[in-house]
């Protein structure tokens, strides 16, 4: 059974690895080149941490067994590095997705090529000398030149032994080259997209167990003052006031999928929640971002869009729908709602 310190250790192992990967991302983009060593490091990172069940188990044990102050520091730092990675991939998606990994692996530094070329020259030189001695030996035998035959026979034996040793050296180099090629073949996959998906899952799990506290909690008086006119606004909004032609009908079709996927119930209440029971507002905002990115709405209707869906789905979205906060979901919706035909 793992101890609390081991849970901390596993998370603190992940944290510097994420930092290192982010640095490698930055260097690759700055140079517009992905080196083989960088490809190996990034692939190894993915292989070491791609088991989501293990990560969630560690997070759960960490949540149950560590003091709150230590939790806050570690989780905040980890969330920051994962978010940086997600943002970096999103901003440079074309570069990362189009990297020619086969070319990266085949163009890696191959120091053995120099040794093999040198050893081939030595081996071929001895083979040439051995061939010449054998020809001379055959000629001496035909001429019945016993002294020459004896001398050339010794030369042949000496060169055969030397040639055999050089052949063995060459075989070692070829075997090492084969091992190097086999090693490189393990890094032929582009894992940047997989790391992005993994990071998004990590963030979701962190948010489930360690939700970010809201910065400002309005008083009951301010809620009353705000909610009354907003409720008034919500009841006045009709679909044709915010939707482009035929897009509202498309929304109705999408809602029929949201219901069996446990985002909505049959009464159109937003029911998606975190593990702690709190409403998963980010999922709703991600869905709305998907609608916006696919041109469902008329321009300049943000306040009415938010109010429409707050009323329709019986939930408060609040500041989560502000443009600066929803921008980060522009790419993630394609993963979360990848089976939805927007």
ABEGO torsion letter per residue (X at the ends): XBBAAAAAAAAAAAAAAAAAAAAAAAAAAAAGBBBAAAAAAAAAAAAAAABAAAAAAAAAAAAAABBAAAAAAAAAAAAAAAAAAAAAAAAAAAAAAABBAAAAAAABBBAAAAAAAAAAAAAAAAAAAAAAAAAAAAAAAAAGBAAAAAAAAAAAAAAAAAAAAAAAAAAAAAAAAAAAAAAAAAAABBAAAAAAAAAAAAAAAAAAABBBBBABBBBAAAAAAAAAAAAAAAAABBAAAABBBGAAAAAAAAAAAAAAAGABBAAGBBABBBAAGBBBAAAAAAAAAAAAAAGABBBGAAAAAAAAAAAAAGBBAEAAABAAAAAAAAAAAAAAAAABBX
